[in-house]
Amino acid sequence: MQKLDKNKILGQGWQYTVYDLGNGRVYKRFNSVWQMFPVIWKERKQVFWRIPWYVKEMKNNAIKSFDYLDNINIDKKLLGDFERRQGLDYEQDKALSIKEYLKDVSEDETRRVVDKFIGLVKIFWEIGFIDKAMKVGKNFGVNKNGEVVLIDLGEIWYKDESIKQRLKKRIWAGRDNMDGLPEKVRPYYIKKMDEIFLNR
């Protein structure tokens, strides 16, 4: 197991703890049950009895995601030039989440990033998958070259009935899913996402 510096932790989500490797790359270590529990509790304590289910789902989602990625032909640059490591761990180019990136950019740059994001999810959909939550601000980032990439690889869903149901609900239009996008670009964003995913 790779030794990682706890002082270099950039963040922790339900599935992964992210470490800065100091070379323009990050290491994403899959959380243990004991690491997941407090993170999920913070967001879902009102349904605490479901936490064991969430923990199991997080691991199953990651396993399925990497099984899928291991068997498709895709430009890894779209996924932050990721490399598999031990178990469900992976290494990836360091990128700023879209939510963080858009905090201090011009309106023109905001529109450019939104267009890049829309183009990226269209490519993914044509290949046959989506990011489960499609949280534009959190699960996608902007790399050092200004390109939009998928930074959360643990919840990839492929074309099946469950995806069709999520798309019918227009998950991209939920307020939580648009967190990080300025209000003024949201109507444009929703319109373009509707064009990609509806009536398919």
Phi, psi and omega per residue, in radians:
M1 nan 2.314 -3.117
Q2 -1.166 2.347 3.112
K3 -1.400 2.229 -3.090
L4 -2.174 2.561 -3.086
D5 -1.524 2.058 -3.137
K6 -1.084 -0.403 3.108
N7 -1.312 -0.146 -3.117
K8 -1.830 0.267 3.123
I9 -1.245 2.205 3.116
L10 -1.627 -0.451 -3.119
G11 3.071 2.962 3.125
Q12 -2.514 2.228 3.074
G13 -1.926 -2.918 3.136
W14 -1.083 -0.744 -3.040
Q15 -1.641 -0.716 -2.921
Y16 -2.240 2.627 2.887
T17 -1.877 2.324 -3.009
V18 -1.876 2.216 -3.128
Y19 -2.000 2.367 3.043
D20 -1.418 2.125 -3.136
L21 -1.505 -0.132 3.073
G22 1.351 0.154 -3.120
N23 -2.223 0.436 -3.090
G24 1.476 0.126 -3.129
R25 -2.187 2.780 3.033
V26 -2.189 2.674 3.073
Y27 -1.960 2.249 -3.135
K28 -1.953 1.893 -3.117
R29 -1.696 2.244 3.138
F30 -1.158 2.293 -3.064
N31 -1.235 2.546 2.970
S32 -1.300 2.929 3.081
V33 -0.950 -0.733 -3.065
W34 -1.259 -0.413 3.038
Q35 -1.405 -0.632 -3.138
M36 -1.170 -0.732 -2.959
F37 -0.935 -0.922 -3.104
P38 -1.161 -0.545 3.130
V39 -1.187 -0.779 3.125
I40 -1.197 -0.703 3.131
W41 -0.971 -0.708 -3.113
K42 -1.018 -0.640 -3.074
E43 -1.731 -0.349 -3.017
R44 -2.286 0.484 -3.072
K45 -1.122 -0.377 3.119
Q46 -1.209 -0.303 3.069
V47 -2.228 0.874 -3.018
F48 -0.990 -0.507 -3.122
W49 -1.168 -0.262 3.134
R50 -1.592 -0.092 -3.067
I51 -1.014 -0.760 3.079
P52 -1.005 -0.629 3.092
W53 -1.151 -0.768 3.109
Y54 -1.039 -0.762 -3.137
V55 -1.028 -0.831 3.133
K56 -1.104 -0.721 -3.128
E57 -1.117 -0.698 -3.135
M58 -1.047 -0.740 3.139
K59 -1.211 -0.781 3.131
N60 -1.059 -0.719 3.131
N61 -1.084 -0.748 -3.130
A62 -1.145 -0.757 3.116
I63 -1.031 -0.846 -3.128
K64 -1.113 -0.685 -3.127
S65 -1.060 -0.845 -3.097
F66 -1.301 -0.546 3.013
D67 -1.035 -0.716 3.137
Y68 -1.189 -0.855 -3.109
L69 -1.084 -0.559 3.133
D70 -1.203 -0.248 -3.019
N71 -2.124 0.298 3.074
I72 -2.170 2.800 3.085
N73 -1.707 1.913 -3.115
I74 -2.545 2.534 3.058
D75 -1.228 1.970 -3.063
K76 -1.132 -0.263 3.085
K77 -1.118 -0.509 3.103
L78 -1.190 -0.302 -3.125
L79 -2.004 0.537 3.098
G80 1.251 0.424 -3.131
D81 0.911 0.853 -3.036
F82 -1.250 2.695 3.033
E83 -2.358 2.281 3.090
R84 -1.143 2.500 3.042
R85 -2.158 -2.663 -3.086
Q86 -1.137 2.351 3.085
G87 1.032 -2.134 -3.133
L88 -1.746 0.161 3.106
D89 -1.309 2.689 3.017
Y90 -2.667 2.788 3.100
E91 -1.962 2.626 -3.009
Q92 -2.720 2.716 3.016
D93 -1.063 2.479 3.095
K94 -1.221 2.355 3.130
A95 -2.526 2.684 3.090
L96 -1.616 2.309 3.115
S97 -1.002 2.610 3.141
I98 -1.003 -0.665 3.121
K99 -1.012 -0.805 3.139
E100 -1.223 -0.731 -3.086
Y101 -1.076 -0.705 -3.052
L102 -1.366 -0.059 -3.113
K103 -1.155 -0.467 -3.016
D104 -2.464 0.890 3.103
V105 -2.283 2.900 -3.123
S106 -1.264 2.928 3.096
E107 -1.124 -0.671 3.115
D108 -1.106 -0.713 3.127
E109 -1.188 -0.657 3.087
T110 -1.036 -0.806 3.132
R111 -1.108 -0.683 3.124
R112 -1.080 -0.770 3.141
V113 -1.143 -0.726 3.111
V114 -1.071 -0.769 3.112
D115 -1.097 -0.700 3.107
K116 -1.116 -0.725 3.112
F117 -1.076 -0.840 -3.124
I118 -1.041 -0.749 3.099
G119 -1.084 -0.668 -3.132
L120 -1.167 -0.827 -3.111
V121 -1.178 -0.476 3.059
K122 -1.155 -0.743 3.082
I123 -1.044 -0.825 -3.137
F124 -1.033 -0.779 -3.104
W125 -1.133 -0.648 3.108
E126 -1.178 -0.539 3.037
I127 -1.244 -0.684 3.083
G128 2.280 0.339 3.133
F129 -2.533 2.907 3.030
I130 -2.423 2.841 2.904
D131 -1.329 2.231 -3.009
K132 -0.903 -0.876 -3.058
A133 -1.510 -0.403 -3.076
M134 0.869 0.809 3.098
K135 -1.500 1.735 -3.002
V136 -1.041 -0.716 -3.061
G137 -1.346 -0.507 -3.008
K138 -1.782 -0.722 -3.008
N139 -1.596 -0.122 3.141
F140 -2.160 2.639 -3.095
G141 -2.443 3.034 3.092
V142 -2.000 2.158 -3.099
N143 -1.501 -3.075 -3.066
K144 -1.124 -0.353 3.126
N145 -1.634 0.075 3.139
G146 1.414 0.182 3.132
E147 -1.583 2.561 3.099
V148 -1.538 2.300 -3.124
V149 -2.371 2.762 3.019
L150 -1.419 2.131 -3.112
I151 -1.806 -0.309 3.102
D152 -1.834 1.841 -3.061
L153 -1.703 0.064 -3.008
G154 -1.541 -0.036 -3.117
E155 -2.431 1.046 3.085
I156 -1.585 2.238 3.093
W157 -2.017 2.433 3.138
Y158 -1.824 3.039 -3.048
K159 -1.091 2.010 3.021
D160 -2.813 -3.064 -3.067
E161 -1.103 -0.642 -3.117
S162 -1.140 -0.621 3.086
I163 -1.175 -0.760 -3.121
K164 -1.011 -0.673 3.117
Q165 -1.148 -0.715 3.124
R166 -1.139 -0.682 -3.136
L167 -1.205 -0.641 3.092
K168 -1.062 -0.551 3.130
K169 -1.414 -0.038 3.133
R170 0.941 1.022 -3.065
I171 -1.023 -0.491 -3.130
W172 -1.137 -0.349 -3.065
A173 -1.608 -0.031 3.109
G174 -1.217 2.525 -3.092
R175 -1.047 -0.726 3.121
D176 -1.102 -0.644 -3.100
N177 -1.259 -0.433 3.120
M178 -1.668 0.100 -3.135
D179 -0.952 2.232 -3.108
G180 1.839 -0.336 3.081
L181 -1.544 2.266 3.069
P182 -1.038 2.525 -3.098
E183 -0.942 -0.646 -3.023
K184 -1.175 -0.404 -3.136
V185 -1.710 -0.108 -3.066
R186 -1.113 -0.747 3.104
P187 -1.043 -0.722 3.099
Y188 -1.098 -0.805 3.141
Y189 -1.026 -0.845 -3.122
I190 -1.080 -0.770 -3.141
K191 -1.021 -0.823 -3.109
K192 -1.181 -0.673 3.116
M193 -1.187 -0.664 3.072
D194 -1.021 -0.717 -3.109
E195 -1.115 -0.593 -3.127
I196 -1.307 -0.794 -2.895
F197 -1.791 -0.378 -3.105
L198 -1.485 2.696 3.129
N199 1.057 0.683 3.077
R200 -1.993 nan nan
